[in-house]
Amino acid sequence: MMTLIHIIDWVLWIFMAPSVLYVFFYAIISLFPSRRTNHQPSALSPQPSTFLILFPAYKEDAVIVHSVRQCLEQTYPKGLYHIGVISDHMQEETNEVLRQLPITLFTPQFEKSSKAKALQYAIQQLSTFRSAQRDACSEGLKNSQLSTFNYIIILDADNMVMPDFLEQVNASCQQGYKAIQCHRCAKNSQNDVAVLDGVSEEINNTIFRIAHNTIGLSSALIGSGMCFTFEWFKQHVELLNSAVEDRELESFLLQEKVFIKFEENIHVFDEKVSNRDNFERQRLRWLNGQLQTLLIMLPYIPHAIATGNINYIDKTIQQALIPRSILLVLIPVFSFIMLCFAPIWSLKWWILYLILCLSLYIAIPSQMRNSTVFGKLSSFPSLAFKMLKNLFRINKHNKEFLHTTHGNE
């Protein structure tokens, strides 16, 4: 009996240890100064870039108007950027307000909505958009220059940016980067759930973005605050076929060995979930997407190994990682169980738990390591329980769009 328990103990430990060690490795890497990337950007552009900013908005009546108005306050030349809102199942009153703004409003009628469908619709309607853009031309920009855009930026309906946002993005584009992920950070902290969600995002920024760029690997994308060359996006958006369009786009970029630059100092303020049900729904969408992405990426792995595509291999490994919140619950549970059966066997579990906690502490930005943040940990057990519940609801075939409400939680 004890032999069987010992075998199960080691199997479970070996199953969980790689996820912990992956986080630990990149947490340590984040402590080192960034070195110059091996992925040299293309030649510098002497001209300022033109931008199309898209806001996919599904039932986002509570936040979209404020976000768009705030985005229109850019100090970047007005004739060099244009905003498009994809209004999906929003109220007519909201659409009427949006029509009064100097933007283009897309109003698709999807039976089953998704962010990917919204982006595809906007690109497909580009001819109509260009006509509206030419009519709105200002500051002497020639119509021929409006026939296309250099870059496209994707923002969520709740996102807010600073007035110099486009100036900062343009500076990065001028360095020749074809794919940029801005620093998405929390704009709200009204309760424990929102604070912990914000902390989790900053941990992701440290591990999957800052640390990766530090050693010359691509940053992970995050769904908003993303910038791509327009032609590349136009060619690939039609290929999106899941509820996690950012991970699909990332897979396309890495297959083509396009480096993704993380701009830590270009902030996009994002509303964090403050409702436990929204938290559970959001994490279920992520878990479904993680499994779907893993299955999509695995067939390309032999080619990635043969061609030395380290970025792609690393991203595939990311999709196989066990979520941190689940590790924070299961590892101490197994530690206590083994402590009862054979105390010496529990030592490896306690070491693994210590490594995980140390890794997360390192990954939390120093300004967030305070008693206020750590005082919110009382809410963590209930959130972790919701994550554990989601494990029994994962469906690799489920591409349903699970909406997270904003502005009225």
C-alpha positions as CSV (number, residue, x, y, z in Angstrom):
1,M,0.0,0.0,0.0
2,M,2.8,2.4,0.9
3,T,4.6,1.6,-2.3
4,L,1.5,2.6,-4.3
5,I,1.1,5.8,-2.3
6,H,4.8,6.6,-2.9
7,I,4.4,6.1,-6.7
8,I,1.3,8.3,-6.9
9,D,3.1,10.9,-4.8
10,W,6.0,11.1,-7.2
11,V,3.8,11.1,-10.3
12,L,1.8,14.0,-8.9
13,W,5.0,15.9,-7.9
14,I,6.6,15.3,-11.3
15,F,3.4,16.5,-13.0
16,M,3.3,19.8,-11.1
17,A,7.0,20.6,-10.6
18,P,7.6,21.8,-14.3
19,S,4.9,24.5,-14.0
20,V,6.5,25.8,-10.8
21,L,10.0,25.7,-12.2
22,Y,9.0,27.5,-15.3
23,V,7.6,30.3,-13.3
24,F,10.6,30.3,-11.0
25,F,13.1,30.5,-14.0
26,Y,11.4,33.5,-15.5
27,A,10.9,35.2,-12.2
28,I,14.7,35.1,-11.6
29,I,15.3,36.2,-15.2
30,S,13.1,39.3,-14.6
31,L,15.7,40.5,-11.9
32,F,18.3,41.0,-14.6
33,P,18.6,44.0,-16.9
34,S,17.2,43.5,-20.3
35,R,19.8,42.8,-23.0
36,R,19.5,43.7,-26.7
37,T,17.3,41.3,-28.5
38,N,18.6,39.0,-31.2
39,H,15.5,39.8,-33.2
40,Q,16.6,42.9,-35.1
41,P,13.7,45.2,-36.1
42,S,13.4,46.2,-39.7
43,A,14.7,49.5,-41.1
44,L,13.6,52.6,-39.4
45,S,10.7,54.6,-41.0
46,P,11.3,58.3,-41.6
47,Q,7.6,59.1,-41.6
48,P,5.1,59.1,-38.7
49,S,2.9,56.0,-38.8
50,T,-0.8,56.0,-39.5
51,F,-3.0,54.0,-37.1
52,L,-6.4,52.3,-37.2
53,I,-7.7,51.8,-33.6
54,L,-10.4,49.2,-33.2
55,F,-12.7,48.8,-30.2
56,P,-14.6,45.5,-30.4
57,A,-17.6,46.1,-28.1
58,Y,-20.1,43.4,-27.2
59,K,-22.9,44.7,-24.9
60,E,-20.5,47.3,-23.6
61,D,-23.0,50.2,-23.3
62,A,-21.7,51.1,-19.8
63,V,-18.1,51.9,-20.8
64,I,-17.6,52.3,-24.6
65,V,-18.6,56.0,-25.0
66,H,-16.3,57.1,-22.2
67,S,-13.4,55.0,-23.6
68,V,-13.8,56.3,-27.1
69,R,-14.1,60.0,-26.0
70,Q,-11.0,59.6,-23.9
71,C,-9.1,58.0,-26.8
72,L,-10.0,60.9,-29.1
73,E,-8.0,63.2,-26.9
74,Q,-4.7,62.0,-28.4
75,T,-2.0,64.6,-29.0
76,Y,-1.0,62.7,-32.1
77,P,-2.0,64.5,-35.3
78,K,-5.7,63.9,-36.0
79,G,-5.2,63.1,-39.6
80,L,-2.9,60.2,-38.8
81,Y,-5.2,58.0,-36.9
82,H,-8.8,56.9,-36.9
83,I,-11.0,55.0,-34.5
84,G,-13.5,52.3,-35.3
85,V,-16.0,50.8,-32.9
86,I,-17.6,47.4,-33.6
87,S,-20.9,47.6,-31.9
88,D,-22.2,44.1,-31.3
89,H,-25.6,43.8,-29.5
90,M,-25.3,47.3,-28.0
91,Q,-28.3,49.5,-27.5
92,E,-29.4,51.9,-30.2
93,E,-29.1,54.8,-27.8
94,T,-25.4,54.0,-27.4
95,N,-25.0,53.7,-31.1
96,E,-26.6,57.1,-31.7
97,V,-24.1,58.7,-29.2
98,L,-21.2,57.0,-31.0
99,R,-22.4,58.2,-34.4
100,Q,-22.0,61.8,-33.2
101,L,-18.3,61.2,-32.6
102,P,-15.6,61.5,-35.4
103,I,-15.3,57.7,-35.6
104,T,-16.5,54.9,-37.8
105,L,-19.2,52.7,-36.3
106,F,-19.6,49.1,-37.5
107,T,-22.9,47.4,-36.5
108,P,-22.7,43.7,-37.3
109,Q,-25.6,41.3,-36.5
110,F,-24.0,38.1,-35.2
111,E,-26.1,35.2,-34.1
112,K,-23.2,33.9,-32.1
113,S,-20.7,36.7,-31.2
114,S,-17.0,36.6,-30.7
115,K,-14.2,39.1,-30.7
116,A,-12.6,37.4,-33.6
117,K,-15.8,37.7,-35.7
118,A,-16.0,41.4,-34.8
119,L,-12.4,42.0,-36.0
120,Q,-13.0,40.1,-39.1
121,Y,-16.2,42.0,-39.9
122,A,-14.4,45.4,-39.5
123,I,-11.6,44.4,-41.9
124,Q,-14.1,43.0,-44.4
125,Q,-16.0,46.4,-44.3
126,L,-12.8,48.3,-44.9
127,S,-13.9,49.8,-48.2
128,T,-16.8,51.5,-46.5
129,F,-14.6,52.5,-43.7
130,R,-12.1,54.1,-46.1
131,S,-14.8,56.2,-47.6
132,A,-15.9,57.5,-44.3
133,Q,-12.2,58.1,-43.4
134,R,-11.7,60.2,-46.5
135,D,-14.7,62.3,-45.7
136,A,-13.3,63.0,-42.3
137,C,-9.9,63.8,-43.6
138,S,-8.3,66.8,-41.8
139,E,-5.0,68.7,-41.4
140,G,-4.2,68.3,-45.1
141,L,-3.7,64.6,-45.1
142,K,-4.0,63.4,-48.8
143,N,-6.6,60.9,-49.7
144,S,-4.0,58.6,-51.2
145,Q,-2.4,58.3,-47.8
146,L,-5.7,57.2,-46.4
147,S,-5.9,54.2,-48.7
148,T,-4.3,52.1,-46.0
149,F,-2.9,52.2,-42.5
150,N,0.6,51.3,-41.3
151,Y,-0.6,49.8,-38.1
152,I,-3.7,48.6,-36.3
153,I,-4.3,48.8,-32.6
154,I,-6.8,46.6,-30.7
155,L,-8.3,48.0,-27.5
156,D,-11.1,46.6,-25.3
157,A,-14.2,48.6,-24.7
158,D,-13.2,49.3,-21.1
159,N,-9.6,50.3,-22.0
160,M,-8.3,53.9,-21.3
161,V,-5.1,55.4,-22.6
162,M,-3.2,58.5,-22.0
163,P,-3.2,61.5,-24.4
164,D,0.4,60.7,-25.6
165,F,-0.5,57.0,-26.1
166,L,-0.1,57.1,-29.9
167,E,3.0,59.2,-29.7
168,Q,4.6,56.5,-27.6
169,V,3.4,53.6,-29.8
170,N,4.6,55.5,-32.9
171,A,8.1,55.8,-31.3
172,S,8.2,52.0,-30.9
173,C,6.9,51.5,-34.4
174,Q,9.6,53.8,-35.8
175,Q,12.1,51.3,-34.4
176,G,10.7,48.8,-36.9
177,Y,8.8,46.4,-34.6
178,K,5.9,44.6,-36.4
179,A,4.1,43.4,-33.3
180,I,3.9,45.3,-30.0
181,Q,2.2,44.5,-26.7
182,C,1.6,47.5,-24.5
183,H,1.6,47.3,-20.7
184,R,-2.0,46.6,-19.6
185,C,-2.6,47.5,-16.0
186,A,-5.5,47.9,-13.6
187,K,-7.6,51.1,-13.5
188,N,-9.8,49.9,-10.6
189,S,-9.2,48.4,-7.2
190,Q,-12.5,48.7,-5.4
191,N,-12.5,45.3,-3.7
192,D,-10.4,42.2,-3.0
193,V,-11.2,40.5,-6.3
194,A,-10.2,43.5,-8.5
195,V,-6.9,43.9,-6.5
196,L,-6.0,40.2,-6.8
197,D,-6.9,40.2,-10.5
198,G,-4.7,43.2,-11.0
199,V,-1.8,41.6,-9.1
200,S,-2.2,38.4,-11.2
201,E,-2.0,40.5,-14.4
202,E,1.2,42.1,-13.2
203,I,2.7,38.7,-12.4
204,N,1.9,37.7,-16.0
205,N,3.6,40.9,-17.3
206,T,6.7,40.0,-15.3
207,I,7.0,36.4,-16.3
208,F,5.5,36.2,-19.8
209,R,6.5,39.6,-21.1
210,I,9.3,41.4,-19.3
211,A,11.4,38.3,-18.6
212,H,10.9,36.9,-22.0
213,N,12.0,40.1,-23.7
214,T,15.0,40.2,-21.3
215,I,16.5,37.1,-22.8
216,G,15.4,37.9,-26.4
217,L,12.2,35.9,-26.5
218,S,8.9,37.2,-27.7
219,S,6.4,38.8,-25.3
220,A,3.0,37.1,-24.8
221,L,0.0,38.9,-26.2
222,I,-2.9,39.7,-23.9
223,G,-6.0,40.5,-26.0
224,S,-5.9,44.3,-25.9
225,G,-3.2,47.0,-26.1
226,M,-1.9,45.1,-29.1
227,C,-0.4,46.7,-32.2
228,F,0.4,45.0,-35.5
229,T,1.4,46.1,-38.9
230,F,-1.9,46.6,-40.8
231,E,-1.1,44.3,-43.7
232,W,0.0,41.4,-41.5
233,F,-3.2,41.7,-39.4
234,K,-5.4,41.9,-42.5
235,Q,-3.9,38.7,-43.9
236,H,-4.2,36.7,-40.7
237,V,-7.4,37.9,-39.0
238,E,-9.5,35.8,-41.3
239,L,-7.8,32.7,-40.0
240,L,-9.0,33.2,-36.4
241,N,-11.3,30.4,-35.3
242,S,-11.4,30.3,-31.5
243,A,-12.5,32.3,-28.4
244,V,-8.9,33.3,-27.7
245,E,-7.9,35.3,-30.8
246,D,-4.8,36.8,-29.0
247,R,-3.3,33.3,-28.6
248,E,-4.0,32.4,-32.2
249,L,-2.4,35.7,-33.4
250,E,0.6,35.0,-31.2
251,S,0.9,31.5,-32.7
252,F,0.8,32.9,-36.3
253,L,3.5,35.5,-35.3
254,L,5.8,32.9,-33.7
255,Q,5.4,30.5,-36.7
256,E,6.6,33.3,-38.9
257,K,9.3,34.2,-36.4
258,V,8.0,37.7,-36.0
259,F,9.3,39.1,-32.7
260,I,6.7,40.6,-30.2
261,K,8.0,43.6,-28.3
262,F,6.7,44.4,-24.8
263,E,6.5,48.1,-24.1
264,E,6.5,48.3,-20.4
265,N,6.1,52.1,-20.3
266,I,3.2,52.4,-22.7
267,H,0.2,51.9,-20.4
268,V,-3.3,50.7,-21.3
269,F,-5.6,50.9,-18.3
270,D,-8.0,47.9,-18.1
271,E,-10.9,47.3,-15.8
272,K,-10.3,44.3,-13.6
273,V,-13.1,41.9,-12.7
274,S,-14.6,42.7,-9.3
275,N,-17.3,40.2,-9.3
276,R,-16.7,36.5,-8.3
277,D,-19.0,35.2,-11.0
278,N,-17.3,37.2,-13.6
279,F,-14.0,36.0,-12.3
280,E,-15.1,32.4,-12.7
281,R,-16.5,32.9,-16.2
282,Q,-13.3,34.8,-17.3
283,R,-11.0,32.0,-16.0
284,L,-13.2,29.3,-17.6
285,R,-12.8,31.1,-21.0
286,W,-9.0,31.2,-20.4
287,L,-8.8,27.5,-19.5
288,N,-10.8,26.5,-22.6
289,G,-8.7,28.7,-24.7
290,Q,-5.4,27.4,-23.2
291,L,-6.4,23.8,-24.0
292,Q,-7.6,24.8,-27.5
293,T,-4.4,26.7,-28.2
294,L,-2.2,23.8,-27.0
295,L,-4.0,21.4,-29.4
296,I,-3.6,23.9,-32.2
297,M,0.1,24.4,-31.6
298,L,1.2,20.9,-31.0
299,P,1.2,19.7,-34.6
300,Y,3.7,22.4,-35.5
301,I,6.2,21.4,-32.8
302,P,8.2,19.0,-34.9
303,H,8.8,21.7,-37.5
304,A,9.6,24.2,-34.7
305,I,12.2,21.9,-33.2
306,A,13.7,21.2,-36.7
307,T,14.0,24.9,-37.4
308,G,15.1,25.9,-34.0
309,N,12.1,28.1,-33.3
310,I,12.6,28.5,-29.6
311,N,9.9,31.1,-29.3
312,Y,7.3,28.7,-30.6
313,I,8.4,25.9,-28.4
314,D,8.4,28.1,-25.3
315,K,4.9,29.3,-26.1
316,T,3.6,25.8,-26.6
317,I,5.1,24.9,-23.2
318,Q,3.2,27.9,-21.7
319,Q,-0.1,26.4,-22.9
320,A,0.6,23.2,-20.9
321,L,1.3,25.0,-17.6
322,I,-1.0,24.4,-14.6
323,P,-2.6,27.7,-13.6
324,R,-0.8,29.3,-10.6
325,S,-3.9,29.6,-8.5
326,I,-4.5,25.9,-8.7
327,L,-0.9,25.1,-7.8
328,L,-1.2,27.4,-4.8
329,V,-4.1,25.2,-3.5
330,L,-3.1,21.7,-4.6
331,I,0.6,21.8,-3.5
332,P,-0.1,22.6,0.2
333,V,-2.9,20.1,0.2
334,F,-0.6,17.3,-1.0
335,S,2.1,18.5,1.4
336,F,-0.3,18.0,4.4
337,I,-1.5,14.6,3.0
338,M,2.0,13.3,2.7
339,L,3.0,14.8,6.1
340,C,0.4,12.4,7.5
341,F,1.6,9.3,5.6
342,A,5.3,9.9,5.6
343,P,6.7,13.2,6.8
344,I,10.0,12.8,4.9
345,W,8.1,12.4,1.6
346,S,6.3,15.7,2.2
347,L,9.7,17.6,2.2
348,K,9.8,17.8,-1.6
349,W,6.2,19.2,-1.7
350,W,7.1,22.0,0.9
351,I,10.2,22.9,-1.1
352,L,8.1,23.1,-4.3
353,Y,5.6,25.3,-2.5
354,L,8.3,27.6,-1.1
355,I,9.8,28.0,-4.7
356,L,6.3,28.9,-6.0
357,C,5.7,31.5,-3.3
358,L,9.1,33.0,-3.8
359,S,8.6,33.1,-7.6
360,L,5.3,35.0,-7.2
361,Y,6.7,37.4,-4.7
362,I,9.6,38.3,-7.1
363,A,7.2,38.6,-10.0
364,I,4.9,41.1,-8.1
365,P,6.1,44.7,-8.9
366,S,7.9,46.2,-5.8
367,Q,5.3,49.0,-5.5
368,M,2.5,46.4,-5.1
369,R,4.3,44.5,-2.3
370,N,2.6,46.1,0.6
371,S,0.3,45.2,3.5
372,T,-2.8,46.5,1.5
373,V,-2.3,44.0,-1.3
374,F,-1.3,41.1,0.9
375,G,-4.3,41.9,3.1
376,K,-6.6,41.0,0.2
377,L,-5.4,37.3,0.3
378,S,-8.4,36.4,2.4
379,S,-10.4,36.3,-0.8
380,F,-7.9,34.0,-2.5
381,P,-9.3,30.6,-1.2
382,S,-12.8,31.2,-2.7
383,L,-11.4,32.4,-6.0
384,A,-9.1,29.3,-6.1
385,F,-12.1,27.1,-5.4
386,K,-13.8,28.6,-8.5
387,M,-10.7,27.8,-10.5
388,L,-10.8,24.2,-9.3
389,K,-14.5,24.0,-10.3
390,N,-13.6,25.2,-13.8
391,L,-11.3,22.2,-14.2
392,F,-14.4,20.0,-14.5
393,R,-16.0,22.3,-17.0
394,I,-13.2,22.6,-19.5
395,N,-14.3,21.8,-23.1
396,K,-11.7,21.8,-25.8
397,H,-14.5,22.1,-28.4
398,N,-16.3,25.0,-26.7
399,K,-15.8,28.2,-28.7
400,E,-18.7,30.0,-27.1
401,F,-18.0,33.7,-26.3
402,L,-18.1,34.1,-22.5
403,H,-18.7,37.8,-22.0
404,T,-17.3,39.6,-19.0
405,T,-19.4,42.7,-18.1
406,H,-17.7,46.0,-17.3
407,G,-18.7,49.3,-15.7
408,N,-21.7,47.9,-13.7
409,E,-20.4,45.3,-11.4
